[in-house]
């Protein structure tokens, strides 16, 4: 399939998805900073689209579960590159601001709405959330909540759901990974890249070619078969090892890498573009955007995602996969955490730890324009830089 055909297909898949996100997200965002309730909680608020200075931590009314919803006392939240795109407003039909960002969290069940079965108060869970995750309390539909094993930490659980479900879907549901196949994955040191590498190791004789910034190589070299510097000519290096090419390419870098990846693909191979096709114009049709809404679009997808999560939990219990957590950040340190992703500094997943106290130097900046505030917007406008940035780390 040509890249133009893939982009067209991706656009069609995303139209309904992002319309739903806009509808639901905007509805909740309109009440994001209301203070009418008796109980309040801390939450990260995105006041408007733009630089890091648009983020702040404030108090807002605590949500209560509606029918079919679970109320969760949040312990940890996942931070994805997608959240940076939301902050910039670089998604189709972005929701209204102010809003609380975040699409995944872990914590403890605190209450349940009517007609909600399957959980008990005190259960340790992880959940997909349609925005609103970066807060002390969230409410989300029952079908979006999953119990986690006793041995899984809350940061691991917050690093698990989005990255591993997306990686599993791409490898097994779309690309049909089997014994003896070869895979090329970009940004092998990021959250999705590491999930892909670990899942490939569960299939016999799979060869994994990975690209990553050179400073990450020592930390991740054991997770892939062959590791290359993303800034060098990895195409020739791959062809030296596998002259016929690879069976699967997972591309989150886009730009010139799309052509390189297609050139390395074997006949009848599978090429998956899960990064934005053009960040400069804000066109962000992608496999991952579609993936993150599998649990939202139609009830028929709930069963598929639940089956995938159950398989992933079994692999975790067998110690075959384990989320790689890069670092923990307080809610008040969200700007610095986002900057770390933007600078490609992370190896694995960044986590917002709701109970973590901010370091004093960072805490003083929690409601002010950060060093990377206005300057960051100009930096992010650099065309070459934006095309190189992966859609999700």
C-alpha positions in Angstrom: 0.0 0.0 0.0 1.3 3.5 -0.9 1.9 6.0 1.8 -0.8 8.2 0.3 -3.3 5.4 0.4 -2.3 4.7 4.0 -2.8 8.3 4.9 -6.2 8.3 3.2 -7.3 5.1 5.0 -6.0 6.5 8.3 -8.0 9.7 7.8 -11.2 7.8 7.2 -10.6 5.6 10.3 -9.9 8.6 12.4 -12.8 10.9 11.4 -15.4 9.1 13.5 -12.9 8.5 16.3 -11.8 12.1 16.7 -15.4 13.4 16.4 -16.2 11.3 19.4 -13.2 12.5 21.3 -14.2 16.1 20.5 -17.8 15.5 21.6 -17.0 13.7 24.9 -13.8 15.6 25.7 -15.4 19.1 25.2 -18.4 18.1 27.3 -16.1 17.3 30.3 -13.7 20.1 29.6 -16.3 22.7 30.0 -16.5 21.8 33.7 -12.8 21.3 34.1 -12.3 24.2 36.5 -15.6 24.4 38.2 -15.6 24.6 42.0 -19.2 24.0 42.9 -18.7 20.7 44.6 -18.0 20.3 48.3 -15.0 18.0 47.7 -12.0 19.3 45.7 -8.9 17.6 44.3 -5.6 18.6 42.7 -5.5 18.3 38.9 -3.3 19.4 36.0 -5.2 22.0 33.9 -4.5 22.9 30.3 -5.7 26.5 30.2 -5.3 26.8 26.4 -3.3 25.3 23.5 0.4 26.3 23.2 3.6 26.1 25.2 4.3 24.6 28.6 3.2 27.8 30.3 -0.4 26.8 29.4 -0.2 24.1 32.1 -0.8 24.5 35.8 -1.9 22.5 38.9 -5.0 23.7 40.6 -8.0 22.6 42.7 -11.2 21.5 41.0 -14.4 19.8 41.9 -14.0 16.1 42.5 -16.1 14.0 40.1 -18.6 11.4 41.3 -19.4 8.2 39.3 -22.4 8.2 37.0 -24.3 5.0 36.1 -21.9 2.4 34.8 -18.8 4.3 36.0 -16.0 3.5 38.4 -14.4 6.2 40.6 -10.7 5.7 41.0 -8.3 7.3 43.6 -5.4 7.9 41.2 -1.9 6.8 42.2 0.0 7.2 38.9 -0.7 8.6 35.4 1.0 7.8 32.0 2.5 10.6 30.0 2.6 10.0 26.3 3.9 12.0 23.3 0.2 12.2 22.3 -0.3 14.5 25.4 2.2 16.9 24.0 0.2 17.0 20.7 -3.0 17.7 22.7 -1.3 20.5 24.6 -0.2 22.1 21.3 -3.7 21.6 19.9 -2.2 19.6 17.0 -5.0 17.0 16.8 -8.1 17.1 14.6 -11.1 18.7 16.3 -9.3 19.4 19.6 -11.6 19.6 22.7 -12.4 23.0 24.3 -10.0 24.3 27.0 -9.7 24.4 29.9 -9.3 20.7 30.2 -7.5 18.1 32.3 -5.2 16.1 30.0 -4.3 12.4 30.2 -5.6 9.1 28.8 -4.4 6.4 31.3 -3.9 6.0 35.0 -3.7 3.5 37.8 -5.1 3.6 41.3 -7.6 2.2 43.8 -11.4 1.8 43.3 -13.0 4.3 45.7 -16.7 4.2 44.6 -18.9 2.8 41.9 -22.0 4.2 40.1 -25.3 2.4 39.8 -25.4 -0.9 37.7 -21.7 -1.3 38.1 -20.4 -4.8 38.9 -17.2 -6.6 38.9 -15.1 -4.4 41.2 -15.0 -3.8 45.0 -13.9 -0.8 47.0 -10.1 -1.0 47.4 -9.4 -3.0 44.2 -6.1 -2.1 42.5 -6.8 -1.1 38.9 -5.6 0.5 35.8 -7.9 2.4 33.4 -8.2 4.1 30.1 -9.7 7.6 30.5 -11.0 10.0 27.8 -8.9 13.0 29.0 -9.1 13.9 32.8 -6.5 11.3 33.9 -4.0 13.8 35.4 -5.9 14.3 38.6 -6.2 12.8 42.1 -9.6 11.2 41.2 -11.1 10.1 37.9 -14.4 8.5 36.9 -14.4 6.3 33.8 -16.8 3.6 32.3 -16.6 0.1 33.8 -15.4 -1.4 30.5 -12.3 0.8 30.6 -11.1 -0.5 34.0 -8.9 -3.5 34.6 -7.7 -5.2 37.8 -3.9 -5.4 38.1 -1.8 -8.2 39.6 -0.6 -7.8 43.2 3.0 -7.7 42.1 2.4 -4.9 39.6 3.3 -1.5 41.0 1.1 1.5 40.3 3.8 3.2 38.1 4.1 0.0 36.1 0.3 -0.2 35.6 0.2 3.4 34.4 3.0 2.6 31.9 1.2 -0.6 30.8 -2.1 0.0 29.2 -1.7 2.4 26.3 1.8 1.4 25.2 1.4 -2.4 25.5 -2.1 -2.5 24.0 -1.0 -0.4 21.0 2.2 -2.5 20.5 0.2 -5.8 20.8 -2.4 -4.7 18.4 0.2 -3.6 15.8 2.3 -6.7 16.0 -0.4 -9.4 16.4 -3.7 -8.0 15.2 -2.4 -6.0 12.2 1.0 -7.5 11.2 0.3 -11.1 12.3 3.8 -11.6 13.8 4.9 -15.2 13.6 7.9 -17.5 14.3 11.0 -16.5 12.3 9.8 -13.0 11.1 11.9 -9.8 11.3 10.7 -6.4 12.7 12.2 -2.9 12.4 11.1 -0.5 15.1 12.0 3.2 15.4 12.5 4.9 18.8 13.3 1.6 20.4 14.1 3.3 23.7 10.6 4.8 24.1 7.6 3.3 25.8 6.0 1.8 22.7 9.4 0.8 21.3 10.3 -1.1 24.5 6.8 -2.8 24.5 7.3 -3.9 20.9 10.7 -5.3 21.7 9.5 -7.2 24.7 6.5 -8.6 22.8 8.7 -9.7 19.9 10.7 -11.7 22.4 7.7 -13.8 23.2 7.7 -15.3 19.7 10.5 -17.7 18.7 13.2 -16.7 16.3 12.0 -13.1 15.8 14.8 -10.7 14.7 14.3 -7.1 16.0 16.1 -4.2 14.3 15.9 -1.0 16.4 16.9 2.6 16.0 17.5 4.9 18.9 19.6 7.9 19.9 23.2 6.7 20.6 23.1 7.6 24.3 20.3 5.1 24.9 22.1 2.2 23.4 23.7 0.8 26.5 20.4 0.8 28.4 18.4 -1.0 25.7 20.9 -3.1 23.7 19.7 -6.3 25.3 16.1 -5.7 24.3 16.7 -5.9 20.5 18.7 -8.1 18.2 20.4 -5.3 16.3 20.5 -1.7 17.4 21.5 1.3 15.2 22.0 5.0 15.7 18.9 6.7 14.4 21.1 9.5 12.9 23.2 7.2 10.8 22.5 5.2 7.7 20.7 2.3 9.3 19.3 1.2 6.0 22.6 -0.1 4.7 23.3 -1.7 8.1 20.0 -3.6 8.0 20.6 -4.8 4.4 24.0 -6.2 5.4 22.4 -8.4 7.9 19.1 -9.1 6.0 19.6 -8.4 2.3 16.0 -9.3 1.5 14.7 -6.7 4.0 12.3 -7.1 7.0 8.7 -8.4 7.4 7.3 -5.6 9.5 8.2 -1.9 9.9 6.8 0.1 12.8 7.4 3.8 11.9 6.7 6.6 14.4 9.3 9.0 12.9 7.7 9.8 9.5 9.3 12.2 7.0 12.3 10.7 5.2 12.1 7.5 7.3 8.9 6.5 5.6 10.7 6.1 2.3 13.6 4.3 4.0 11.2 2.0 5.8 9.3 1.1 2.7 12.5 0.4 0.9 13.5 -2.1 3.6 10.1 -3.9 3.5 10.0 -7.4 2.0 7.3 -8.2 -0.7 4.0 -8.7 1.1 5.5 -7.2 4.3 3.5 -5.0 6.6 4.3 -1.3 7.1 2.6 0.4 10.0 2.8 4.2 10.4 1.8 5.1 13.9 3.3 8.6 14.0 1.9 11.9 12.8 2.2 12.3 9.1 2.8 16.1 9.3 3.2 17.7 12.6 3.9 21.1 11.1 0.4 21.5 9.8 -1.1 19.7 12.7 -2.3 16.8 10.6 -2.0 13.9 13.0 -3.8 11.0 11.4 -2.1 7.9 12.8 -2.5 4.3 13.9 -1.9 5.3 17.5 -4.5 8.0 17.6 -6.9 5.4 16.3 -5.6 2.8 18.8 -6.1 4.9 21.8 -9.8 5.2 21.1 -10.5 1.5 20.7 -12.0 1.4 24.1 -14.3 4.4 23.3 -15.7 4.2 19.8 -18.0 1.2 19.9 -19.0 -1.4 22.5 -17.9 -4.2 20.1 -14.3 -3.2 20.6 -14.5 -3.5 24.4 -14.3 -7.3 24.0 -11.3 -7.1 21.7 -9.3 -4.8 24.0 -10.2 -6.8 27.1 -9.0 -10.0 25.4 -5.7 -8.2 24.5 -5.3 -6.9 28.1 -5.9 -10.4 29.5 -3.2 -11.9 27.2 -0.8 -9.1 28.2 -1.5 -9.6 31.9 -0.8 -13.3 31.5 2.6 -12.5 29.9 3.3 -10.1 32.7 2.5 -12.8 35.3 4.8 -15.2 33.4 7.6 -12.5 33.7 7.8 -12.3 29.9 7.0 -8.6 29.7 7.5 -5.7 32.2 6.8 -2.0 31.6 10.0 0.1 31.6 9.5 3.2 33.7 11.9 6.0 32.9 11.2 8.3 35.8 8.5 9.5 38.3 7.3 13.2 38.4 5.0 15.1 40.7 1.9 16.7 39.2 3.6 20.0 39.7 6.5 18.8 37.6 4.5 18.1 34.5 6.2 20.8 32.5 9.6 19.4 33.1 8.3 15.9 32.3 6.9 17.0 29.0 10.2 18.8 28.2 12.0 15.5 28.8 9.8 13.7 26.3 10.2 16.6 23.8 14.0 16.4 24.1 13.9 12.6 23.6 15.6 12.1 27.0 13.5 9.2 28.2 14.2 5.5 28.1 10.8 3.9 28.7 7.7 5.6 30.1 7.4 8.9 32.1 5.0 8.7 35.0 3.2 11.4 36.9 3.2 10.1 40.5 0.2 11.8 42.2 1.5 11.3 45.7 5.1 12.4 44.9 6.2 15.7 46.4 7.8 18.0 43.9 11.5 18.9 44.2 11.7 22.4 45.6 13.3 24.0 42.4 10.6 22.6 40.2 7.7 23.2 42.6 8.4 27.0 42.6 7.7 26.9 38.9 4.4 25.0 39.1 2.2 28.0 38.2 4.7 30.2 36.4 6.0 30.3 32.8 8.8 27.7 32.7 12.1 28.2 31.0 10.7 26.3 28.1 7.4 28.1 28.0 7.3 30.7 25.2 10.7 29.8 23.9 9.5 26.2 23.5 6.9 27.2 21.0 9.5 28.7 18.7 11.7 25.6 19.2 8.8 23.3 18.4 8.1 25.2 15.2 11.4 24.0 13.8 10.3 21.9 10.8 13.2 19.4 10.8 12.8 18.9 14.5 9.1 18.3 14.3 9.3 15.8 11.5 11.9 13.8 13.5 9.9 13.7 16.7 8.1 10.4 17.3 4.4 10.6 17.8 4.6 8.7 21.1 7.5 7.8 23.2 
